[in-house]
């Protein structure tokens, strides 16, 4: 059975220069409070959204990921807990911005629009909603969150790479649980099912590598605001197009 990450597939190996030495930060009240606020907001959304709503499906997946990240941050699994917590919080804020925009009648970023527009479509399956949300959040939001975090902590992206990879490994480790929860049983999903082909066309590993490359690019042109803005807009649009394809209604 095909999974969210294609069997046997690995992303290209990144080679970067060693970052300048920066003393690790310890987890402080701001980090702990920020992650706690993120979890509280996700749990509140889970309470008010209908269970079969497409945004609710993604929110449940994201909540499970964030709970796991919070445990890792508190348990000392990251090289720099403060940086990991800062990245987690700034990453989540971009999702909340999209949720708030839709709730107030504004247009969410292009990468999120397909999910919000098709969130109640009867022929879109739960796994498609989860994939579309993960695609938007990792393909677009993660790159911008890395840049936001580097600005806030006054560091270069390579200083975050180790913990970026640890968060990515955590996402990949949760993939099996997502598949088991949201995929139909083996009697309903086979090689002829269109869902098999859809989930095989998208790779979590490739999306993570693309997000890192995009973050490096945007950091490199940060002093050229017009170019940086154009790149971010094009990234937003292209990720939105992928999301539209992932949400193709199925019979």
Backbone bond lengths (Angstrom), bond angles and torsions (degrees), N, CA, C in turn:
res aa  C-N    CA-C-N  psi(-1)  N-CA   C-N-CA  omega(-1)  CA-C   N-CA-C  phi
1 X - - - 1.474 - - 1.526 109.08 -
2 X 1.311 116.54 136.61 1.458 120.35 179.37 1.517 109.90 -72.51
3 X 1.328 118.28 141.92 1.453 122.47 177.61 1.506 109.72 -111.95
4 X 1.362 116.33 177.22 1.457 120.08 179.73 1.513 110.54 -57.94
5 X 1.325 116.89 -35.36 1.458 120.15 175.38 1.508 106.62 -105.28
6 X 1.299 118.75 124.41 1.443 121.87 -174.85 1.516 109.77 -59.16
7 X 1.342 115.55 139.25 1.452 120.74 -176.24 1.510 111.15 -59.41
8 X 1.339 115.12 130.89 1.448 120.22 175.87 1.502 114.89 77.62
9 X 1.341 118.46 -0.56 1.453 120.10 -175.44 1.517 110.05 -88.73
10 X 1.286 116.64 136.18 1.458 121.33 173.91 1.501 109.16 -130.35
11 X 1.323 116.46 149.31 1.462 120.74 -179.39 1.506 111.07 -77.59
12 X 1.325 117.43 165.55 1.449 120.88 178.95 1.517 110.68 -63.86
13 X 1.296 115.66 141.04 1.460 120.21 -178.93 1.515 109.39 -72.87
14 X 1.335 116.16 127.14 1.446 119.92 -179.04 1.512 109.24 -86.94
15 X 1.289 115.32 138.50 1.463 119.87 174.36 1.515 107.45 -124.42
16 X 1.324 115.87 118.44 1.453 120.31 -179.14 1.512 108.71 -132.48
17 X 1.320 114.85 154.99 1.456 118.58 176.96 1.515 109.24 -67.40
18 X 1.308 115.75 150.81 1.465 119.56 178.84 1.517 109.88 -62.54
19 X 1.344 118.39 134.28 1.460 120.81 -178.42 1.513 111.04 -69.67
20 X 1.324 114.54 155.44 1.462 119.00 173.94 1.521 109.10 -62.37
21 X 1.316 114.96 145.26 1.461 118.93 -176.85 1.523 110.12 -60.82
22 X 1.304 116.04 134.29 1.461 121.55 176.32 1.513 107.38 -141.43
23 X 1.321 118.72 123.14 1.456 119.11 -176.19 1.513 111.30 -59.72
24 X 1.336 117.87 134.71 1.457 119.62 178.67 1.519 110.95 -63.56
25 X 1.339 114.47 147.15 1.454 119.84 178.23 1.517 108.84 -97.24
26 X 1.285 117.17 153.33 1.457 120.78 175.03 1.512 108.96 -96.14
27 X 1.324 115.67 154.74 1.453 119.98 178.84 1.521 109.27 -65.07
28 X 1.306 116.28 122.39 1.456 120.47 -178.89 1.509 111.13 -115.01
29 X 1.333 117.09 179.34 1.457 120.76 -178.11 1.521 113.31 -57.47
30 X 1.357 117.18 -37.43 1.461 118.85 -177.75 1.514 111.21 -63.42
31 X 1.353 116.69 -43.17 1.453 120.55 179.35 1.520 111.02 -63.86
32 X 1.315 116.78 -48.33 1.460 121.57 -178.51 1.527 110.89 -61.81
33 X 1.319 117.04 -44.93 1.461 120.95 -179.49 1.515 111.01 -65.76
34 X 1.335 116.78 -39.31 1.455 119.91 -178.91 1.511 112.43 -64.17
35 X 1.329 117.31 -45.91 1.465 120.86 178.84 1.527 110.11 -66.07
36 X 1.331 117.50 -38.52 1.468 120.88 177.98 1.526 110.89 -62.02
37 X 1.336 116.47 -39.84 1.464 120.11 178.27 1.527 110.69 -65.01
38 X 1.331 117.06 -40.85 1.472 120.99 177.90 1.522 110.12 -59.82
39 X 1.328 116.89 -46.54 1.461 120.63 -179.81 1.531 111.07 -62.88
40 X 1.331 116.56 -41.45 1.465 119.95 -179.98 1.520 111.12 -62.60
41 X 1.327 116.26 -41.01 1.478 119.35 -179.77 1.529 110.66 -66.01
42 X 1.323 117.59 -42.02 1.462 120.09 179.16 1.528 111.71 -64.90
43 X 1.320 116.30 -40.09 1.468 119.59 178.61 1.523 111.07 -66.60
44 X 1.327 116.77 -36.22 1.464 119.94 177.12 1.531 110.55 -64.82
45 X 1.327 116.64 -42.00 1.462 119.64 176.75 1.522 111.02 -62.37
46 X 1.315 116.71 -39.75 1.460 120.67 179.99 1.525 111.25 -61.93
47 X 1.328 116.22 -30.87 1.460 120.17 -179.00 1.528 112.60 -75.62
48 X 1.324 117.44 -32.26 1.465 119.61 -172.40 1.535 113.58 -98.75
49 X 1.324 118.52 -21.00 1.457 120.16 -178.05 1.524 110.52 -85.14
50 X 1.348 117.48 139.44 1.474 119.52 174.88 1.520 110.44 -58.37
51 X 1.320 116.84 144.65 1.463 121.12 -173.79 1.518 112.92 -59.02
52 X 1.347 116.96 -33.76 1.465 119.54 -176.53 1.527 113.11 -92.81
53 X 1.317 117.69 4.60 1.464 121.83 177.01 1.534 108.48 -68.22
54 X 1.344 116.76 136.62 1.454 119.96 -176.87 1.510 113.93 -60.91
55 X 1.341 117.02 -37.12 1.458 120.12 177.92 1.527 109.80 -68.10
56 X 1.332 117.41 -36.61 1.459 121.21 177.74 1.527 111.05 -63.52
57 X 1.335 116.74 -38.03 1.468 120.35 178.36 1.527 110.02 -60.74
58 X 1.334 115.93 -48.69 1.468 118.87 178.15 1.519 111.37 -64.04
59 X 1.326 117.42 -41.58 1.456 121.27 -177.08 1.526 110.81 -59.07
60 X 1.337 117.29 -39.48 1.461 119.98 178.94 1.524 111.16 -64.15
61 X 1.332 116.08 -41.08 1.459 120.07 177.46 1.531 110.28 -63.04
62 X 1.322 116.20 -46.05 1.463 121.46 -177.44 1.524 110.74 -66.05
63 X 1.326 117.14 -37.15 1.460 120.84 177.88 1.528 110.32 -61.25
64 X 1.327 117.27 -43.74 1.465 120.63 179.36 1.526 110.97 -62.27
65 X 1.335 116.59 -40.64 1.463 120.77 178.60 1.527 110.30 -64.27
66 X 1.329 116.98 -45.21 1.457 120.83 -176.38 1.524 111.45 -67.74
67 X 1.327 117.29 -36.16 1.470 119.67 175.25 1.524 110.62 -61.90
68 X 1.333 116.11 -40.39 1.464 119.53 179.13 1.533 110.96 -67.14
69 X 1.353 116.67 -40.77 1.466 119.83 177.83 1.525 110.21 -63.04
70 X 1.334 117.45 -41.99 1.468 120.96 -179.85 1.525 111.06 -59.88
71 X 1.324 116.66 -41.18 1.458 120.25 178.24 1.524 111.05 -64.05
72 X 1.326 115.83 -40.44 1.466 120.11 -179.52 1.533 110.76 -67.81
73 X 1.337 116.65 -41.39 1.465 120.17 178.88 1.521 110.14 -61.24
74 X 1.317 116.01 -45.66 1.460 119.89 179.96 1.520 113.21 -70.80
75 X 1.332 116.15 -23.36 1.459 119.86 -176.75 1.507 114.85 -93.08
76 X 1.325 117.71 4.58 1.453 120.81 176.39 1.513 115.35 76.53
77 X 1.338 117.41 23.91 1.461 119.97 -177.84 1.529 112.50 -80.72
78 X 1.337 117.53 -13.06 1.454 120.64 -176.68 1.522 110.85 -101.20
79 X 1.330 115.38 150.84 1.460 120.76 177.21 1.523 110.93 -61.15
80 X 1.330 115.41 -41.98 1.463 121.16 -178.37 1.528 107.70 -132.80
81 X 1.322 118.00 91.78 1.464 120.55 -175.49 1.525 113.61 -56.65
82 X 1.339 116.87 -37.60 1.463 118.70 -179.65 1.521 110.75 -64.74
83 X 1.322 117.11 -43.75 1.459 120.26 179.65 1.525 110.66 -64.72
84 X 1.332 117.16 -42.44 1.465 120.70 179.02 1.526 110.69 -62.43
85 X 1.338 116.57 -42.34 1.459 119.88 177.87 1.516 112.23 -65.99
86 X 1.329 116.54 -40.31 1.466 120.66 178.02 1.522 110.79 -61.89
87 X 1.333 116.31 -44.21 1.463 120.17 178.57 1.527 110.37 -63.11
88 X 1.321 117.47 -43.03 1.460 121.40 -179.76 1.522 111.25 -59.88
89 X 1.339 116.53 -44.08 1.463 121.16 -178.15 1.528 111.15 -68.60
90 X 1.322 117.01 -47.05 1.467 119.68 -178.91 1.531 111.66 -66.61
91 X 1.314 116.30 -32.79 1.460 121.80 174.80 1.531 109.95 -62.31
92 X 1.329 117.34 -49.55 1.461 121.59 -177.96 1.527 111.94 -64.30
93 X 1.326 116.99 -35.21 1.466 119.59 -178.61 1.527 111.94 -58.61
94 X 1.302 116.95 -33.29 1.469 119.16 -179.94 1.527 111.27 -68.73
95 X 1.307 116.94 -34.57 1.470 120.52 173.31 1.519 110.22 -66.04
96 X 1.322 117.35 -45.69 1.468 120.32 -179.90 1.533 111.27 -63.31
97 X 1.323 116.90 -35.24 1.467 120.04 176.97 1.522 110.53 -61.21
98 X 1.324 116.76 -40.65 1.468 120.27 177.90 1.525 111.06 -66.41
99 X 1.330 116.95 -42.36 1.467 121.42 178.18 1.524 110.34 -61.00
100 X 1.330 117.14 -46.06 1.463 121.12 -178.45 1.518 111.88 -67.14
101 X 1.325 116.87 -36.98 1.470 119.90 177.96 1.522 110.23 -61.88
102 X 1.325 116.87 -46.54 1.462 119.75 179.80 1.525 111.30 -64.19
103 X 1.323 117.45 -39.42 1.462 121.29 -177.66 1.520 112.60 -66.86
104 X 1.320 117.34 -27.33 1.462 121.24 -177.76 1.528 112.92 -102.09
105 X 1.328 117.06 11.41 1.459 120.80 176.98 1.508 114.87 81.91
106 X 1.315 117.60 10.20 1.458 120.83 176.69 1.525 109.67 -91.43
107 X 1.323 116.27 167.90 1.462 120.19 -179.59 1.530 109.46 -88.52
108 X 1.335 116.89 121.45 1.461 118.32 173.77 1.531 109.71 -67.69
109 X 1.310 118.39 167.10 1.464 120.14 173.40 1.527 110.69 -52.98
110 X 1.320 116.34 152.87 1.467 121.26 -175.78 1.524 112.35 -56.87
111 X 1.328 117.37 -33.73 1.467 119.72 -178.11 1.525 112.09 -65.00
112 X 1.343 117.25 -26.66 1.461 121.74 -178.21 1.523 113.28 -94.48
113 X 1.305 118.20 -17.93 1.475 119.87 -172.72 1.525 114.25 -58.05
114 X 1.339 119.73 -42.93 1.472 117.62 -179.77 1.527 112.56 -57.38
115 X 1.321 118.12 -41.30 1.463 120.12 -179.40 1.524 110.93 -65.02
116 X 1.324 117.48 -44.39 1.461 119.30 -179.24 1.533 111.94 -69.77
117 X 1.312 117.31 -33.71 1.461 120.41 -179.39 1.528 112.46 -73.24
118 X 1.332 117.27 -33.13 1.471 121.39 -174.27 1.526 112.62 -109.54
119 X 1.309 117.36 13.99 1.461 122.13 -172.31 1.528 114.05 -60.13
120 X 1.331 118.16 -21.05 1.469 121.17 -178.98 1.527 112.17 -116.90
121 X 1.323 117.43 13.94 1.462 119.90 -178.39 1.533 109.62 -67.65
122 X 1.335 117.93 127.23 1.473 120.13 -174.56 1.528 114.06 -69.65
123 X 1.334 117.73 -17.21 1.468 119.30 -177.15 1.528 112.71 -107.83
124 X 1.319 115.73 15.31 1.467 120.09 171.36 1.523 107.01 -104.22
125 X 1.322 116.86 127.57 1.457 121.37 -173.06 1.540 111.42 -86.88
126 X 1.329 116.64 156.31 1.471 119.83 -177.43 1.517 113.97 -53.33
127 X 1.325 118.14 -40.59 1.458 119.60 -179.14 1.526 111.12 -63.43
128 X 1.328 117.12 -33.58 1.468 120.16 176.98 1.525 110.82 -64.84
129 X 1.344 116.99 -41.92 1.461 119.66 177.68 1.532 110.68 -60.90
130 X 1.332 115.94 -43.94 1.464 119.64 179.97 1.521 110.42 -62.44
131 X 1.322 116.59 -45.45 1.463 120.36 -179.98 1.519 111.76 -61.98
132 X 1.322 116.88 -43.20 1.468 120.42 -178.70 1.524 111.02 -63.47
133 X 1.334 117.21 -40.15 1.463 120.05 177.39 1.515 112.10 -67.11
134 X 1.331 116.48 -43.48 1.460 120.02 178.77 1.526 110.02 -63.66
135 X 1.315 116.48 -40.53 1.466 120.92 178.43 1.529 111.00 -59.73
136 X 1.327 116.93 -47.51 1.468 120.66 -179.51 1.524 111.24 -63.81
137 X 1.327 115.34 -43.47 1.456 119.30 -172.99 1.525 111.95 -74.15
138 X 1.314 117.09 -41.83 1.459 119.36 179.68 1.522 111.02 -82.00
139 X 1.330 116.78 -44.40 1.460 119.72 -175.36 1.511 114.29 -65.08
140 X 1.335 117.41 -31.08 1.462 121.23 -177.77 1.533 112.15 -117.85
141 X 1.329 117.04 -56.46 1.462 120.76 -170.65 1.524 113.24 -65.91
142 X 1.326 116.78 -35.87 1.461 119.23 -175.62 1.526 111.57 -63.93
143 X 1.315 117.01 -41.19 1.462 120.06 179.23 1.527 110.81 -61.32
144 X 1.330 117.14 -44.89 1.457 120.15 179.93 1.521 111.51 -68.57
145 X 1.333 116.64 -33.05 1.470 119.88 178.48 1.527 111.17 -67.36
146 X 1.323 117.19 -35.52 1.466 120.05 176.20 1.526 109.67 -62.30
147 X 1.331 116.60 -45.19 1.466 120.55 179.07 1.534 110.01 -63.25
148 X 1.328 116.93 -44.63 1.471 120.60 177.85 1.527 111.01 -56.93
149 X 1.326 116.03 -43.57 1.460 121.06 -177.60 1.523 111.33 -67.34
150 X 1.323 116.38 -41.20 1.468 119.78 178.15 1.527 111.07 -62.00
151 X 1.316 116.77 -39.95 1.462 119.77 177.34 1.531 110.57 -64.41
152 X 1.325 116.00 -44.14 1.467 119.81 -176.37 1.518 111.71 -66.56
153 X 1.320 117.02 -38.31 1.469 121.07 -176.35 1.524 112.90 -96.72
154 X 1.339 116.11 -1.88 1.463 121.88 179.50 1.535 110.90 55.17
155 X 1.310 114.92 54.05 1.457 120.53 178.77 1.525 108.77 -135.61
156 X 1.320 116.30 168.27 1.457 122.64 177.04 1.528 109.06 -92.04
157 X 1.341 118.85 154.71 1.466 120.43 179.58 1.527 115.48 -51.60
158 X 1.360 120.04 -39.55 1.469 118.00 179.34 1.524 113.95 -57.24
159 X 1.334 117.61 -25.21 1.462 119.91 178.03 1.527 111.80 -67.08
160 X 1.335 116.83 -20.86 1.468 121.32 -179.67 1.518 112.46 -99.37
161 X 1.329 117.51 -7.20 1.468 119.63 -168.06 1.525 113.00 -61.18
162 X 1.330 117.39 -41.36 1.454 119.48 -178.69 1.518 111.93 -60.50
163 X 1.330 117.06 -46.70 1.458 120.13 -179.88 1.523 111.81 -74.55
164 X 1.341 117.32 -30.32 1.466 120.62 172.59 1.522 109.30 -57.81
165 X 1.323 116.96 -45.44 1.462 120.88 -179.65 1.524 111.34 -67.53
166 X 1.325 117.32 -35.12 1.468 119.58 178.48 1.523 111.04 -65.66
167 X 1.332 116.68 -41.14 1.468 119.57 176.04 1.520 109.74 -63.83
168 X 1.331 117.14 -40.50 1.457 120.55 178.65 1.519 111.83 -63.26
169 X 1.316 116.73 -40.23 1.467 120.80 177.53 1.527 110.49 -63.23
170 X 1.331 115.78 -37.50 1.459 120.22 177.82 1.534 110.41 -64.77
171 X 1.322 116.74 -42.27 1.465 120.48 176.88 1.525 111.10 -59.07
172 X 1.326 115.43 -45.97 1.456 119.85 -179.35 1.522 111.00 -63.86
173 X 1.342 116.54 -37.70 1.452 119.73 179.08 1.519 113.26 -65.49
174 X 1.334 116.62 -28.72 1.468 120.39 179.00 1.531 112.22 -83.87
175 X 1.321 116.11 -7.73 1.471 120.56 -177.11 1.520 112.34 -57.59
176 X 1.318 117.29 -40.98 1.461 120.48 -177.92 1.526 111.26 -62.19
177 X 1.330 116.12 -41.94 1.451 119.19 178.38 1.516 112.38 -64.82
178 X 1.345 116.23 -38.43 1.466 120.23 176.99 1.525 109.98 -62.06
179 X 1.329 116.18 -44.62 1.463 120.35 -179.43 1.524 110.82 -61.63
180 X 1.327 116.80 -46.39 1.453 120.01 -177.27 1.527 111.80 -65.33
181 X 1.335 115.93 -33.41 1.462 119.99 -178.14 1.522 112.67 -76.27
182 X 1.327 116.77 -39.97 1.461 120.25 -168.98 1.525 114.83 -105.72
183 X 1.315 118.49 -17.05 1.453 119.23 179.71 1.527 110.69 -78.79
184 X 1.342 116.94 146.92 1.466 119.01 170.92 1.522 109.50 -63.15
185 X 1.320 116.17 163.34 1.459 120.24 177.10 1.521 111.16 -66.38
186 X 1.324 117.48 166.20 1.458 121.39 -176.35 1.524 113.78 -61.06
187 X 1.334 116.39 -23.16 1.458 118.56 178.59 1.521 111.67 -76.68
188 X 1.344 117.13 -15.14 1.453 120.49 -178.11 1.526 112.95 -105.35
189 X 1.317 117.10 -16.13 1.465 120.41 -174.67 1.522 108.89 -122.24
190 X 1.316 116.60 117.53 1.454 120.11 178.19 1.513 109.03 -139.87
191 X 1.298 116.20 -174.31 1.457 120.25 -173.63 1.522 112.56 -64.04
192 X 1.333 117.10 -23.31 1.461 120.30 -179.31 1.523 112.62 -86.32
193 X 1.313 117.77 -9.84 1.455 121.09 -178.30 1.524 109.35 -74.66
194 X 1.345 118.77 128.51 1.477 120.35 178.88 1.515 113.80 -56.65
195 X 1.344 117.72 -28.86 1.451 120.08 179.32 1.530 111.22 -62.07
196 X 1.328 116.20 -34.35 1.464 120.29 177.67 1.519 110.60 -58.15
197 X 1.320 116.03 -42.92 1.464 120.16 -178.38 1.525 111.50 -72.72
198 X 1.318 117.08 -36.52 1.463 119.81 179.35 1.529 111.12 -63.63
199 X 1.318 117.33 -49.07 1.456 119.12 -176.64 1.521 111.73 -70.94
200 X 1.341 116.17 -22.49 1.456 119.40 176.18 1.516 113.42 -78.76
201 X 1.328 116.77 -11.47 1.466 120.35 -177.46 1.519 112.79 -91.15
202 X 1.333 116.50 -5.23 1.476 120.19 -176.64 1.512 109.16 -127.54
203 X 1.313 117.27 137.70 1.453 122.07 -176.78 1.520 111.05 -125.46
204 X 1.307 116.42 125.16 1.461 121.18 176.12 1.522 110.69 -61.85
205 X 1.308 116.57 -41.35 1.465 120.90 -179.48 1.520 111.25 -61.42
206 X 1.329 116.63 -45.39 1.463 120.06 179.67 1.524 111.06 -65.91
207 X 1.332 116.97 -38.05 1.462 120.19 178.93 1.525 111.04 -63.26
208 X 1.327 117.03 -41.44 1.463 120.71 177.42 1.522 111.46 -61.80
209 X 1.330 116.39 -46.29 1.460 119.43 179.87 1.524 111.41 -63.83
210 X 1.340 116.14 -37.91 1.455 119.63 177.26 1.517 111.99 -64.82
211 X 1.330 116.73 -38.48 1.463 120.77 178.98 1.525 110.83 -64.32
212 X 1.327 116.42 -40.48 1.459 119.08 179.45 1.533 110.56 -65.81
213 X 1.323 116.68 -43.97 1.465 120.31 178.83 1.527 110.91 -61.90
214 X 1.343 116.83 -40.87 1.463 120.76 179.44 1.530 110.72 -65.58
215 X 1.328 116.54 -39.94 1.472 119.85 178.36 1.519 110.52 -62.33
216 X 1.318 117.18 -44.06 1.466 120.56 178.56 1.531 111.05 -61.42
217 X 1.322 115.66 -40.40 1.463 119.89 179.69 1.530 110.73 -64.03
218 X 1.339 116.39 -48.55 1.465 119.51 -177.61 1.525 111.46 -66.31
219 X 1.331 116.93 -34.69 1.463 118.96 176.68 1.524 109.82 -66.42
220 X 1.316 116.77 -38.55 1.458 120.52 -178.69 1.517 113.81 -65.27
221 X 1.358 116.55 -28.63 1.470 119.71 -178.58 1.528 111.39 -109.15
222 X 1.323 117.33 21.10 1.467 119.93 -174.95 1.523 112.96 -62.80
223 X 1.326 117.56 -23.61 1.466 120.23 178.56 1.522 111.79 -90.40
224 X 1.325 116.43 6.15 1.468 122.83 174.71 1.527 107.08 -120.72
225 X 1.327 117.67 77.70 1.470 121.31 -168.68 1.520 114.76 -57.99
226 X 1.323 118.27 -35.77 1.463 119.28 -179.57 1.520 110.99 -65.80
227 X 1.320 116.47 -42.59 1.464 120.27 178.91 1.526 110.23 -67.43
228 X 1.319 116.95 -42.93 1.464 121.27 179.85 1.526 110.50 -61.13
229 X 1.336 116.66 -42.66 1.455 120.12 -179.54 1.522 111.31 -67.18
230 X 1.321 117.04 -41.16 1.458 119.63 178.86 1.525 110.91 -63.79
231 X 1.335 116.54 -41.98 1.462 119.78 179.19 1.530 110.27 -61.81
232 X 1.340 116.86 -45.34 1.464 120.75 -179.60 1.526 110.87 -62.69
233 X 1.332 117.84 -40.12 1.465 121.35 179.37 1.522 111.11 -64.32
234 X 1.326 116.21 -42.24 1.466 119.65 -179.60 1.528 111.25 -69.44
235 X 1.338 116.33 -36.82 1.459 119.66 175.36 1.526 110.21 -62.32
236 X 1.311 116.81 -44.63 1.464 122.52 178.58 1.529 110.63 -56.90
237 X 1.332 116.33 -48.06 1.461 120.46 -177.64 1.529 112.07 -66.20
238 X 1.325 116.92 -41.76 1.466 119.35 -177.55 1.523 111.32 -68.99
239 X 1.328 117.89 -38.22 1.458 120.72 177.14 1.531 109.72 -66.84
240 X 1.326 116.85 -37.19 1.455 120.18 176.39 1.517 112.38 -62.59
241 X 1.318 117.45 -36.84 1.462 120.89 178.26 1.530 110.63 -64.67
242 X 1.323 116.81 -41.23 1.470 120.41 177.02 1.530 109.97 -62.86
243 X 1.325 115.83 -41.93 1.461 119.70 178.37 1.511 112.53 -60.94
244 X 1.321 116.56 -39.54 1.467 121.08 177.66 1.527 110.75 -60.36
245 X 1.330 116.18 -41.40 1.460 120.14 178.77 1.536 111.25 -66.96
246 X 1.315 116.62 -40.94 1.465 120.01 -179.91 1.522 112.02 -63.67
247 X 1.327 116.77 -25.67 1.478 120.89 -177.63 1.529 112.41 -97.53
248 X 1.311 117.73 20.27 1.466 121.35 175.95 1.521 109.81 -56.10
249 X 1.334 118.83 121.51 1.474 119.51 179.10 1.530 110.81 -60.91
250 X 1.324 115.79 136.89 1.459 121.98 -177.88 1.519 110.68 -112.76
251 X 1.303 115.62 149.24 1.460 119.36 179.90 1.519 112.09 -75.21
